[in-house]
């Protein structure tokens, strides 16, 4: 945007002495600042200081043309050079060529922004005729001869200021329009990018869904076939050497089940079925089922009720049982021998209508190191049946609105704490150990 104001003025008159008069009034000269002040005082108060020197406003750049055709050539040249005139003083009578009205019409054809003052001493054109020829325009004024120096300076200042103001407004508008175009282009590019990302995301999701469906179907088919083989071996009898193979097969089936659970949990396809459930009886049943496994590996399973515990609670019992079975399995796998204690407790919550049930499993093993604690809930494939259980258990607890927390046991082993909020226990039978 232009910082320096344009004060270029074109003088168009066929009389050389008129050009000289304009230059004395508008061109800079020695001691003319004082004369400018004197002229201003004379214009305001009517007094004249005869001793004041000639005056002129400073800063105007003047060029002369003595005929209309020459004026047009100068205006065209100034536009080509990128140094347009801000205004022109144009005489009406300039024989033998174009008159002032014709000249102005040609000048505006090449430079519509040019501010113009018509200088006339005759009535060649009435104002109505002038308007009819040139049109009503704020860029056109009339200066009657004989000239007044203050009036000329005022016209020069006002019309060059008007030209610069119009130019600044146009440049600002162009800058705004350019910025709007950039913004629209940027928005368009963002929209295109977003659309591409959405398409890629949809494609990725479809691909992930397809892979998930494939894994689920594959796991189910492998599990079913493996189950049929194991059932046939058990029913038909088998050499003792195959018992370990059968155990490994069952572990593999457990791993497949956990892969299915984890996949469906991640896809949000596992429903929660809440109903009254005999929690205490379920814990006793699971411990009875796992007691032979514990004794075979040198472990003892214990059950403790920490205070009165509700006999039944509103929850998804099958999922709570799955979590308990996994925590016991985890304790059996990671302790060589010793006691594994399962404890049930309940505590109030901030909501009087809800109670928090706490299920803990604690062993006397070596515990879990800080390094392993940071990734113990990450799924991985290790030994058959291992590496997925804790990940599945934590996701199941989150699905039911609870949580699974690890804490070091006082004995140095591992202590897992599963908490779940259940409904009001009013009318529910309490059981004590």
C-alpha positions, 0 to 999 in steps of 0.5 A: 500500500502506498505511503507517500501521497500523490501530489502530481498535477497536470496543467492543461492550458494553451497560454504559457503565462497561465502555467507560470501563474500556477507554478508561482502559486503551487510550486515551492519557492524561497520564503513562500511559507510566510506568504502562504500564511499571509494569503490564508489570513487574507482569505479569512479576514479580508486584509492583505499584506502588500509586503508579503512575498509570493506564496505557494503550497509546497509538495506539488509536482507540476507538469504542463500540457498546452493542448488536449492531445498533449494532455492525453499523451502525458496522462497515458505515459504517466499511467505506463510509468506507474506515476499517475496524476492525482488531478488536472487543471484544464482550461475550457478554450484551447484552440485549435484542438480539443476544448476542455470538455472534450479533453476531460472526456478523453482523459477520463477514458484512460484514467477514470480516477483523475480529479479535474478542475475546469478553468473558464472565464466564458460561458461556452458550456453551461453547468447543465451542458457540462453535466450532460457531456461529462456526467455528474461526478464528485471528481469535477469542479469549476474554477472561474477566472480571474483566479484566486491564489488561495482558492487554487491552493485549496482546490489542489489540496482538497482534490489531491487529498480526495484522489489519495483517499480514493486510492487508499480505499481501493487498495484496502478493498483490494487487500480485503478481497485478496485476503478473502480469496486466500481465506476461501482458498484455504477453506477450500483446501481444508475442506478438500483435506477433511474430505480426504481424511474422512474418506481415508478414515471410512476406508480404514474403518471398513478395513478394520471392521472387515479384519475384525470380522475375519478374526472373530470368525476364524477364532470361532471356527478354530475353537469349535474344531479344537473343542470337537477334537478334544471331546473326541479324545476324551470320550474315546480314551487316550494314552497318558502322553496325550493328557498334556496335549489336551491341557495345552489345547484347552489353554489354546481355547481359552486364548481364543476366547480371550481374543474374541472378548478383547476384539469385541470389547474394543469394537463396543460389541459386548452388551452388559446384562444387569440382573440380580446375581448371587455374588457370594455363591458365585465366588464360592463356586469359582473357588471350588472349581479352581481348588484342584488346580491350586492344590496340584501346583502347591497353592491354597485358595482361601475366601474371606468376607470383610464384614457383612456382604450382600448375598445378591447384587445387581450386576452382569454376573457372568462378566464378574465371574469371568474377571474373578476366574482370570484374576485367580488364574493370573495368581496361579500362573505367577506364584510358585506356591503359597496362599491365594486369598479372595475377599469380598467387601462393600462400602458406601458411596457418595450416592446414598442409593448406591453401594460399592462392592469390592472383590480382591485377589491377593497372592504371596508371589514376587509381585509385579515390578514397576516396569511391568506395571506400566504395561501389564494391561497391554495385550500380548501373546505369551504362553497359551492362555496368558497375556490377554486376561488382565487386558480383558478383565480391565476392559470388562470392569470399565464396561460395567462402570467399575475399575480394576486396580493393582496394588502391592500386597503387604506380603510382597505379592500382587493385590488386584482390586476390582470395584463395582457400584451396585444399586441400593441394598435395601431388602437384600440379605447380608452374609457374614463370614 
